[in-house]
Amino acid sequence: MLWVKTFHIVFIASWFAGLFYLPRIFVNLALVPPESVAERGRLMLMAGKLFRFMTLLAVPALALGLWLWLGYGIGRGPDNGWMHAKLLFVVLLLGYHHACWVMLRKFRNGQNRRNHVWYRWFNEAPVIMMVIVVALVVVKPF
């Protein structure tokens, strides 16, 4: 079980690195002047590769988490409300991941209507969710 936990943590940390960095690329994309085709192209290439990579990291992170929950029973049974709260935030993170995909497509299609300030605020969401999830797992407040 400790190996499964270890790899779950590694894949979660790696997935979060993508969730933290991709919106930073969106900030830069929103700042690119229309005439800077090369800069926009480079940022779009980076964003596309990062999104694919972070998606590949999310799959084993989720699979290993399910293995710990269903296979080893971590977070199951009475007095494990923290796990229900954690799972809610996992669903929210998956929604955030999906939102990043939608935004990437909008940038790709020239349909972005948001400014860099909006993306700076959007970039804070995974940080807040990570803090909450870690607190739920470590403290198990309920």
C-alpha positions as CSV (number, residue, x, y, z in Angstrom):
1,M,0.0,0.0,0.0
2,L,2.9,2.4,0.7
3,W,4.1,2.2,-2.9
4,V,0.6,3.0,-4.2
5,K,0.4,6.0,-1.8
6,T,3.9,7.1,-2.9
7,F,3.0,7.0,-6.6
8,H,-0.4,8.6,-5.9
9,I,1.3,11.6,-4.2
10,V,4.0,11.9,-7.0
11,F,1.3,11.9,-9.8
12,I,-0.9,14.3,-7.9
13,A,2.0,16.7,-7.3
14,S,2.9,16.4,-11.0
15,W,-0.6,17.0,-12.2
16,F,-0.9,20.0,-9.9
17,A,2.3,21.4,-11.4
18,G,0.4,21.5,-14.7
19,L,-2.7,23.0,-13.1
20,F,-0.5,25.7,-11.6
21,Y,1.5,26.5,-14.8
22,L,-1.0,26.3,-17.6
23,P,-3.1,29.3,-16.5
24,R,0.2,31.2,-16.2
25,I,0.7,30.5,-19.9
26,F,-2.9,31.8,-20.4
27,V,-1.9,35.0,-18.6
28,N,0.9,35.5,-21.1
29,L,-1.2,34.6,-24.1
30,A,-3.8,37.2,-23.0
31,L,-0.9,39.8,-22.9
32,V,0.4,38.9,-26.4
33,P,-0.2,41.7,-28.9
34,P,-2.0,40.6,-32.1
35,E,1.0,41.3,-34.3
36,S,3.3,38.9,-32.2
37,V,2.5,35.8,-34.2
38,A,5.7,33.9,-33.3
39,E,5.3,34.6,-29.6
40,R,1.6,33.5,-29.6
41,G,2.6,30.4,-31.6
42,R,5.3,29.4,-29.1
43,L,3.0,29.9,-26.1
44,M,0.2,27.9,-27.8
45,L,2.7,25.1,-28.5
46,M,3.8,25.1,-24.9
47,A,0.2,25.2,-23.6
48,G,-0.9,22.3,-25.8
49,K,2.0,20.1,-24.8
50,L,1.5,21.0,-21.2
51,F,-2.2,20.2,-21.3
52,R,-1.5,16.8,-22.9
53,F,1.2,16.0,-20.3
54,M,-0.9,17.1,-17.3
55,T,-3.8,15.0,-18.6
56,L,-1.5,12.0,-18.8
57,L,-0.4,12.6,-15.2
58,A,-4.0,13.0,-14.0
59,V,-5.0,9.5,-15.1
60,P,-2.7,7.5,-12.9
61,A,-3.2,10.0,-10.0
62,L,-6.9,9.3,-10.1
63,A,-6.5,5.6,-10.7
64,L,-4.1,5.2,-7.8
65,G,-6.4,7.3,-5.6
66,L,-9.3,5.0,-6.5
67,W,-7.1,2.0,-5.7
68,L,-6.3,3.4,-2.2
69,W,-10.0,4.2,-1.6
70,L,-11.7,1.1,-3.0
71,G,-8.9,-1.4,-2.8
72,Y,-7.4,-0.6,0.6
73,G,-10.4,1.1,2.1
74,I,-8.7,4.4,3.0
75,G,-11.4,6.9,3.8
76,R,-14.2,4.3,4.0
77,G,-16.3,3.5,7.0
78,P,-17.7,5.7,9.7
79,D,-16.2,9.1,10.7
80,N,-14.7,9.6,7.2
81,G,-16.6,12.7,6.2
82,W,-13.2,14.2,5.2
83,M,-13.0,11.7,2.3
84,H,-16.4,12.9,1.0
85,A,-15.2,16.5,1.1
86,K,-11.9,15.5,-0.6
87,L,-13.8,13.7,-3.3
88,L,-15.9,16.8,-3.9
89,F,-12.7,18.8,-4.4
90,V,-11.3,16.1,-6.7
91,V,-14.4,16.6,-8.9
92,L,-13.9,20.4,-8.8
93,L,-10.3,19.9,-9.8
94,L,-11.4,17.7,-12.7
95,G,-13.8,20.5,-13.7
96,Y,-10.9,23.0,-13.5
97,H,-8.9,20.7,-15.7
98,H,-11.7,20.6,-18.2
99,A,-12.1,24.4,-18.0
100,C,-8.4,24.7,-18.9
101,W,-9.1,22.6,-22.0
102,V,-12.0,24.8,-23.0
103,M,-9.9,27.9,-22.6
104,L,-7.0,26.4,-24.5
105,R,-9.4,25.7,-27.4
106,K,-10.7,29.3,-27.3
107,F,-7.2,30.6,-27.5
108,R,-6.4,28.2,-30.3
109,N,-9.5,29.4,-32.2
110,G,-8.9,33.1,-31.5
111,Q,-12.1,33.3,-29.4
112,N,-10.6,34.3,-26.0
113,R,-12.4,37.3,-24.6
114,R,-10.8,37.4,-21.1
115,N,-7.9,39.6,-20.0
116,H,-4.7,38.7,-18.2
117,V,-6.1,39.8,-14.8
118,W,-9.0,37.3,-15.1
119,Y,-6.5,34.5,-15.8
120,R,-4.3,35.6,-12.8
121,W,-7.4,35.1,-10.5
122,F,-8.3,31.9,-12.3
123,N,-4.7,30.7,-11.6
124,E,-5.3,30.9,-7.8
125,A,-8.1,28.3,-7.7
126,P,-5.9,25.1,-7.8
127,V,-3.7,26.5,-5.1
128,I,-6.7,27.1,-2.8
129,M,-8.1,23.6,-3.6
130,M,-4.7,21.9,-3.0
131,V,-4.5,23.5,0.5
132,I,-8.0,22.4,1.3
133,V,-7.4,18.8,0.1
134,V,-4.1,18.5,1.9
135,A,-5.7,19.8,5.1
136,L,-8.6,17.4,4.8
137,V,-6.2,14.4,4.3
138,V,-3.8,15.3,7.0
139,V,-6.0,16.8,9.7
140,K,-9.2,14.7,8.9
141,P,-11.4,17.3,10.6
142,F,-14.6,15.3,10.3
